[in-house]
Structure formats: structure tokens, C-alpha cells
């Protein structure tokens, strides 16, 4: 490895970058632990690439953005490294070990999460391989990493680091349901960086802004969340809007402190409702681009009909939520009685908010938002390759049978195994049950995903290769 890129950095940033680089490189070179650190290989490449972007002759202000990015990425890598040290060496085929919840250690949870995230990305890249740079072997890899953080919600940083809430240690099914959404954020970050930033991306899609920075500051947060939710529905949940609805509400009420009536909590709930309802509406427009376009053109000519259709869909949306999250449902429960009550209050307030949702304002904005998703969808179709690797639910029966085995506490080690399909079917089965998953179910789920992710890494060898 060429270490000269470190000469372009100085101060605290250089210390962080040097430490992260040395630690990751040492781990990747160690045959005993290298496989556990393969998902950090793209971060190692990014540290070198961004360090080389620093221009020693430019002003500090010019280099500030790159240095901030490097400092943040290096700090996240230094947090990720100790979380990947294998504390235990468990044989996943030994079912006697499933009785101890501590056996699903941090590393295995991160490995399972990385396997699912890679599978979601592979499905997207399989449809649109032209969107991304390929390595020397012609492969496209997800250039993100996953770490744990001690907050109540998952988030994705601009360095493409997905930060999972540490609640995942107790409720992996619930937290993993958010992974497709977070992968959507990383895809948008990566995609916009390739083509020269968000202004160029908006221009390509057909979103016309004045070009002022403040316009992008206003539009971007909303667009970012709408894209991630659309991505989650399209590539994480196989265009199943009801499962998207259930997983989104389930995650939100159990991981967000949103049961208060202060302006921030109310705003948080309304933003959540807006983006989920928007994608739900988009899904109901039709199953193809031509169907969706016809419906949008029809609405453009008849605003009254559009408003009535939105009202009707809101009724179905509301009914689905109330039916799924009935009083006393295990889906509302948390880890203790206080948190259970908070979750129930949050759900009640979401239902009240949706009942009181400023419907007329929602209708006036919805057409434009639906059109934006359509333009995005249409733009992506220009990158579709008919011979692209498309990972669909080709063998749904196998995935469903494997999900049933996991929910009996079994670790599934047989191939073929498609992580995203099994994740999808497992959530489908869970939502139909009267009781929630046990510790044994959750350990079986983690160990199964971890086993197959490690098997995939073994087949790929050294991972990303720029």
C-alpha cells in the first residue's frame, strides 16, 4: 500500500486517518481475523482517495470540506474496529448454543447486518449496474460500513456509515427492518458523488431549482428521506407497500422519542407520516411506469379526482395501521413497562396526527411529490440493463421455509440462501403471529445471516478491489 497520501494531511485529522488506516490494514493482513474486517476495505480506499484530494497550495477553507469528511470517516472507522473483533468462535450448526443470548456477540450482529445491507445494494446494482464504478474484475460493491451507536435511532452519515442503534443487541428483527432504508441513503450519497453532487443529480432527474444553495438545503432533506423510503419499498421489500407500512410504523414507535407534544416531536411524527404515506400512494398508482404516468396525467387534468383518490387511499392506510397495531399487540411492546407505555402513546399520537393531518395541504403538495418520485423512477430506467443481475424472490417458497425454521430457533446453513428474501419472509410471518420472537428466534436469525455472509466473503476472497 502506498502511504504517501498521509503526507497531504496534518494536525488531528492526520492522526485519526493514520490510526484508522494502520489498524484496518493490519487487520486485513492478518489471516486469522482478516475476514471479519473485509467490510471496512472500502473505507480504507476512501481514506486514501479523499486524502489525495487535499491541495497543499489551496487555502484552508478550500480543503475544509475534505478534511471534515476524512476526520468523520476515520473516527467512525476507529469506532468500528473494536466492534469487529471476534469475541467468540461459535459453530453455527451447534443448536445447543442457542440458549445463551450473549452468544450473538457484537461482531456477529454487525456481520449479519452487513450481509443484509450488501444484499439490498446488490439487488439495486443488479438492475442498474451502469450507475456505479466497477472494480478491476468488473464487480460493483457496496461502499459502506456499519457500526453501533448508543442512540435511540438509526442514521446514515455522509461517509456512508450506517449507525445502528444499540437496541439491535436486544431487538435485532426490529432494527434490521430499517437497514434497507439506510442503504437507500448510502446509495443516494454515492450516486450523487459519482455524477458531481446533488445539484447535478436534481438536474438530471428533471427537478428544476434556481441553483441557489438555500434551495437545495430546503429540498434535499425531504428528497433524501423520500428517496430512502421509496428505495426501501422498491428494493428492500419487493414493492410490498403493506409490509413497508408495517415495518416503518413498528420501527418508528419503538425507537423514537416521539410521544411528546413539543414542536420537535410533532414535526418528527408529521415528517414520518408524510414520507411513508407518499411512497404508499406512489405504490398504489400502478405496477408499471406507464400506469403511473397515466394516473398522474389524469390527476393533473382533474384535481378534484386526485383529491378524492388521496382521501380514499388515506382511509386504507389508516385502516391497515389500526388493524396491525391493535391495542395490546406485541408489536407495540418494548423491553419494560415504561417503554411499552411510551410506545403505545407514540402509536396513539401517530394515529391522532394522521386523523388531524392537514389533508388539504397534503393534497396540494402531493401531486408534485408523486411526480418527483415518478421522474426519479423514469430516470433510473435509462440505466437499466436487461442482462443485469436481478435478485428477485425467485424461490419464495424456499425463503419462506427457511424463515419458518429460523422462527423455530434453528440456524439455517444450507444453500441456496438469499438473505433479503429470508428477511422479507421472516417479517411477513412475524406480523401474522400473536406473540413476538423469543431470544432463541433472534439468535437463530443473527447466526444464520452471519454464517451466510461469512460464506459469501470466503467465496469473494479479498473483497473490493479498486
Residue pairs with C-beta under 8 A, 6 or more apart in sequence:
1 25
2 48
3 21
5 47
5 48
5 51
5 52
6 14
6 17
6 18
6 21
6 51
8 51
8 52
8 54
8 56
9 17
9 51
9 54
9 67
9 70
12 71
13 67
13 70
13 71
13 74
16 70
16 71
16 74
16 75
16 78
17 47
17 51
17 70
17 71
17 74
19 74
19 78
20 43
20 47
20 73
20 74
20 75
20 77
20 78
20 81
21 44
21 47
21 48
21 74
23 77
23 78
23 81
24 37
24 40
24 41
24 43
24 44
24 77
24 81
25 44
27 33
27 34
27 36
27 37
27 40
27 81
27 84
28 34
28 37
28 38
28 40
28 41
28 44
33 85
33 86
35 454
35 457
35 458
36 84
36 85
36 86
36 107
36 111
37 81
37 84
38 457
38 462
38 463
39 111
39 114
39 145
39 146
39 463
40 77
40 80
40 81
40 84
40 145
41 462
41 463
41 464
42 141
42 142
42 143
42 144
42 145
42 464
43 73
43 76
43 77
43 80
43 145
43 159
43 161
45 143
45 464
45 466
46 73
46 143
46 159
47 70
47 73
47 74
47 77
50 66
50 69
50 70
50 73
51 70
53 66
54 63
54 66
54 67
55 62
55 63
69 158
69 159
72 157
72 158
72 159
73 159
73 161
76 145
76 147
76 157
76 159
76 161
76 163
77 145
79 147
79 149
80 110
80 145
80 146
80 147
80 161
83 106
83 107
83 110
83 147
83 148
84 107
84 110
85 107
86 105
86 107
87 105
87 106
87 107
88 103
88 105
90 97
90 103
90 108
90 447
91 97
92 411
92 413
92 447
92 448
92 450
92 451
93 411
93 413
95 409
95 410
95 411
97 103
98 409
98 411
98 440
98 443
98 444
98 447
99 440
101 439
101 442
101 443
103 443
103 447
104 172
104 442
104 443
104 446
104 447
106 148
106 169
108 446
108 447
108 450
109 148
109 168
109 169
109 172
109 446
109 450
110 146
110 147
110 148
111 449
111 450
111 453
111 454
112 172
112 176
112 445
112 446
112 447
112 448
112 449
112 450
112 453
113 146
113 162
113 164
113 168
113 176
113 179
113 449
114 145
114 146
114 453
115 419
115 449
115 450
115 452
115 453
115 456
116 176
116 179
116 419
116 420
116 423
116 449
117 142
117 144
117 146
117 162
117 179
117 182
117 183
118 141
118 142
118 453
118 456
119 391
119 418
119 419
119 420
120 179
120 180
120 183
120 235
120 236
120 420
121 142
121 144
121 183
121 186
121 187
122 142
122 389
122 391
123 235
123 390
123 391
123 392
123 420
124 183
124 187
124 231
124 235
125 131
125 132
125 140
125 142
125 389
126 388
126 389
126 390
126 391
127 235
127 380
127 384
127 385
127 388
127 390
128 380
128 383
128 384
128 385
128 388
129 140
129 383
129 385
129 388
129 389
130 383
130 385
131 191
131 194
131 380
131 383
132 140
132 190
132 191
132 194
133 140
133 194
134 140
135 141
135 464
135 465
135 466
136 465
136 466
137 465
139 465
141 463
141 464
142 183
142 186
143 160
143 186
143 190
143 464
144 160
144 161
144 162
144 183
144 186
144 190
145 160
145 161
145 162
146 161
146 162
146 163
146 164
147 161
147 162
147 163
147 164
148 163
148 164
148 165
148 166
148 168
148 169
149 155
149 163
149 164
149 165
149 166
150 166
151 163
151 165
151 166
152 165
152 167
152 255
152 256
152 257
153 165
153 255
153 256
154 162
154 163
154 164
154 165
154 175
154 178
154 181
154 182
154 255
155 162
155 163
155 182
156 162
156 163
156 182
156 185
156 186
156 189
157 163
158 189
160 186
160 189
160 190
162 179
162 182
162 183
162 185
162 186
164 175
164 178
164 179
165 175
165 255
167 174
167 175
167 254
167 255
168 175
168 176
170 335
171 254
171 335
171 442
172 442
172 445
172 446
173 426
173 427
173 430
173 437
173 441
173 442
173 445
174 250
174 251
174 254
174 255
175 251
175 255
176 423
177 247
177 250
177 251
177 427
178 247
178 251
178 255
179 236
180 231
180 232
180 235
180 236
180 237
181 228
181 229
181 231
181 232
181 236
182 228
183 231
183 236
184 227
184 228
184 229
184 230
184 231
184 232
184 235
184 236
185 224
185 227
185 228
187 231
188 224
188 227
188 228
188 231
191 201
192 198
192 200
192 201
195 201
195 204
198 216
198 220
199 209
199 211
199 216
202 209
202 216
202 219
202 223
204 379
205 372
205 375
205 376
205 379
206 375
206 379
207 219
207 223
207 372
207 375
209 215
209 216
209 219
222 271
222 275
223 372
225 271
225 275
226 275
226 278
226 279
226 369
226 372
226 373
227 376
229 244
229 248
229 275
229 276
229 278
229 279
230 279
230 282
230 373
230 376
232 244
232 248
232 279
233 239
233 240
233 241
233 244
233 279
233 283
236 420
237 243
237 244
237 247
237 424
238 392
238 393
238 424
239 283
239 287
240 424
241 279
241 280
241 283
241 284
242 320
243 424
243 427
243 428
243 431
244 276
244 279
244 280
244 283
245 276
245 280
245 317
245 320
245 321
245 324
246 320
246 324
246 331
246 427
246 431
247 427
248 272
248 276
249 276
249 321
249 324
249 325
249 347
249 350
250 325
250 331
252 258
252 272
252 346
252 350
253 325
253 332
253 343
253 346
253 347
253 350
254 332
254 334
254 343
256 268
256 272
256 346
257 265
257 342
258 265
258 268
258 269
258 272
258 346
258 349
258 350
259 265
259 342
259 345
259 346
259 349
261 349
266 353
269 349
269 350
269 353
270 353
270 357
272 350
273 350
273 353
273 354
273 357
274 362
277 314
277 317
277 354
277 362
278 366
278 369
278 370
278 373
279 373
280 313
280 317
281 310
281 313
281 366
281 370
282 292
282 370
282 373
282 374
284 313
285 291
285 292
285 295
285 296
285 370
285 374
286 292
286 294
286 295
289 374
289 377
289 378
289 381
292 374
292 377
293 374
296 367
296 370
296 371
296 374
298 305
298 306
299 305
299 306
299 309
299 367
299 370
300 367
303 367
306 363
306 366
306 367
307 363
310 359
310 362
310 363
310 366
311 359
314 354
314 357
314 359
317 354
318 351
318 354
318 355
321 350
321 351
321 354
322 351
324 331
324 431
325 331
325 332
325 347
327 344
330 433
330 434
330 435
330 436
331 431
331 436
332 340
332 343
332 344
332 347
333 340
333 343
333 436
334 340
334 342
334 343
391 418
391 420
393 399
393 418
393 421
393 424
394 418
395 416
395 418
395 421
396 421
396 425
398 416
398 421
399 418
399 421
399 422
399 424
399 425
400 425
400 428
400 429
402 412
402 417
402 422
402 425
402 448
403 422
403 425
403 426
403 428
403 429
404 429
405 412
406 412
406 422
406 426
406 441
406 444
406 445
406 448
407 426
407 429
407 430
407 437
407 441
407 444
408 441
408 444
409 438
409 440
409 441
409 443
409 444
410 444
411 444
411 447
411 448
411 451
412 422
412 444
412 448
413 448
413 451
413 452
415 455
417 448
417 452
419 449
419 452
419 453
422 448
422 449
423 449
426 445
430 436
430 437
437 445
457 463
